[in-house]
Amino acid sequence: MSFFLVENLTKKFGGLIANNNISMEVEKGEIRGVIGPNGAGKTTFFNLVSGFYRPTSGKVSFKGNTISGLSTNKIARLGAVRTFQRAALFTDFTVLENVSIAQHMNTNSSLLNAIFGHDNHREAESLERAEEIIEFLGMQQERDTMADNLSHGLQRQLGVAMALATEPELLMLDEPVAGMNSGEKAVMVGMIQKIRDKWGVTVLLVEHDMRTVMNLCEKITVLDFGQKLAEGSPEEIRSNPKVIEAYLGADDSVT
């Protein structure tokens, strides 16, 4: 049984074919990157595999279950959790409170219960778990900082911490280093590696920053004009003539 499988995925918007017959298999414990030039169909693909869009044809399977067509919340409850380019933070709450609240987001409890719940035992367990995640990700200094007062890089890190609080088996990251400086990128790369290496979470990320992908991912899938152009290790992708041609004139180098 495949851990995460995409089969002949196609998405049409009227007469426009945004993704055309894309297939991919991600193994448990893998860090997989999806890259491509601007307009390659990366965002559409990510929206399809995470349940934000319904495919025109083809399907997505997670742990043997077909998840294409399910809502993002239902997919998350199965253990496949997505982050967004703009982290959905509770800006008037601290880092600790954000991570604690996130633990309830994929359950059947309401948002008000998650924030103002009166189950003292459960809330104590949530805070303990949140403390563990914050320490694990090296965010202890920001523990009591309001989310709105965090830098851009720290807000992105908090978004990942909140996703991790839902105990995912598959973590889908939407451009995790977008807008970051080199130091912040290095911290995020280290965070993603820790999540996989120490907690065994499989990672699927769509990213524009080639150096980050090449340094982080064991396998890379390249999209171009809505189709899969190439797939392989960073070394194979770096030397692939089709990939080099697709990126000619792009802002980023594949080296």
N, C-alpha and C positions, 0 to 999 in steps of 0.2 A: 504494500500500500504506500503510495506516494504521500509525503508530508504536505507539500503544497504544490498543486499542479494546475497549470493554465493550458487549456486545450482550444486551439483554433479560435482565439478570442477576436471578435470583430465588433466594431462600433461605428454606426453610420448616423450622421446628423443631416437629415434630408439627403441631398445628393453627394455630400462629403463623406468620404470614408476616413475616419480619424485613426482607427486601428484596423489592421487587415490581417486576419488569420495568424495571430501571434500565439505561439506555444512556448512553455517554459516549465521546468521542474526544479524546485528548490528543496534541497535535502535538509533534514532536521539538524540544527546546529550550525548552519551555514550563514555567512554574511554575503548576501547577493546585492550587487549594484545594478541599476538600470540607468543607462546614459543615452544621450543622443543630442544632436544639434538642436537649436531652437526650431520649434515646429515639428519635431520628430514624432510627437504623439505620446511623450512620457506622462504628461499630466492626465490625459485621457486614460491611458493604461492604468495608472495608479488609482484613478477614480473607479475604474472597473473592478480591479482586483480587491479593493477595499469596500466595495458595496455602495459607493456614492453614485455610480451610474449602473444601469442595467445593460448588459451586452445585447447587441442585435442578434448575435449568434455566438456559439462556443460556450465554454463554461469554465468556472474556477472551482477547484476542490481543495478542501483543507482537512487533513486527517481522514480522508476517505468520504467526506461529506460535501455535497455540492453546495457552495455558498453564494454563487452568482445569483443575483435576484433578491438576496436577503438584505435587510437594512444593515447599516453600519453597527447599530446597537446589538442586533442579533449575532452578527459576525464577531463582534467583540466579546460577547458572552461565551462564544465557542473557543475563545483564546487567541483570536487574531485582531490586534489593536493597532489603530492608525493614529499617527500624529499629523498635524497640519502645519503648513508654512507659518501661519500665525497661531501661536499657542493659545488655546482657549483657557485663559487663567482667570481666577477670581482675584481681581486686582486689589481689592480692599481686604484681602486675607493674607496671612503670612505664608511663607514657603511651607512650614510644617502643616498649617491648616489646609493649604491647597492639596498637598500630597495625601493627607488624611481623608479629605472629602472625595478625592479621586477614587479611593478604594470602593466607594458605593456607586460609582457612576454607571457601572455595567451590571448592576443588580436590579431587582424589581422595586427597590425602595425609591421613593421620590426624591427629587433634589432637595426639597425642604427638610425631609427627614435626614438626608445626608449632612446638611449644614447645621440643623438645629435639633438633631436626634437626642432623645433623652435616655437611651439605653446606655447607662454608665459603663457597664462591663464591655459592651461592644465598642464604645468610643475609646475606652482605655486601650483595647487591643489595636484599634485603628491608629492611635497615636504612637503606640509602640512600634507598629509596622512602619509607620511614616518615618519615625526616628531612624529605624534600621536602613531604610532606603536612602535617606538624606546622608547618613554617615557613609554608606556604601559608595555613593556617587560623589563624595567629597564636598558636600554643600553645607557642612555644619556651621560655617561662619554666616551663612545666609538664613539659617533656621528661622529666626524671628523677624526677618525683613519682609515688609509688605511687597507683594509681587509687583505692584506698580512701580516700586522704587528700584527694581533690579535693572541691570544693564540688558541690552538686547541679547547678548550671549547667555547670560544667566537665565533670562526668561525662556530661551530655547531649551536650556538644560532642565529647567523646572517642568517644561512641557513633557520632556522625556521621562522625568521622575514620576510625573502624574500617570503617564501611560504605563510605566513599570509597576505602579501601585495596583493596577488592575490584574496583575499576575498573568501577563500574556505568555503564550508559547511562541507566537509569531508577532514581532514588532515591525510595523511598516512605517518608515520614516520618510516624510515628504520634505526633501531638500533640507536636511538637518543643519547644514553649516551656512545656509543662505544669509548674507549680510554680516558675516562674522569676520573679524580680523584673524591674522595667522595664529595668534596665541589662543583665541577662543576656539578656532577650528581644531587645534591640537588637543585641547581639553575635551571637546565633543568626540573626537575620534577615540581617545582613551576611554571615555565613558561607554561608548558603544562596544568597544572590545571587552571591557569588564562585564557588561551585561551578558554578552555571549559566553565569555570564558568561564565566569564564576556562577552564573545562574542558568546557563544552557539555553538562553532565548535565541531563537532563529531571527535573523534580521533581513528584511528586504527594504532597500532604500533607493529612492529616485533622487539623483543629485546632479547638479550642473558643474560642480567643481571637480575637474578631472583628477587633480592630484590627491584629493581626499579619497575618491573612489579607488584609485590605483593603490594607495597605501593601506586601505582598509579592507577591501573586498577580496574574497578568494576566487569569486567567479563574477563575470560581468556580462550583462546582456545589452546589446546596442540596438537602439531603434533608429530608423530613418524613414521619413515620409510614411509613418504609420505602420511600418513593417519591421520584422526582426532582421537586422542586417548581419549581425555576428554575435557569437557567444563563446566565452572561453575565459582562461586565466588572464590576469592583468598583462602578463608578458605576451600572451597570444593576441590580445586586443591591441596592445601598443604597437605591434608589428604587422597588424592586419592591413593590407593595402586598401580594402574597401572602407575601413574605418578611417584611415588616414585621408582618403579622398573625401569622405563625408564631412570631415572636420576642417578641410582646407578653407581658410578665410574666416573660421570661427574665432571667437575671442580667446578660447582656451585651447591649449595644446594637449594632445593625448600623451605627451611625454612628461 
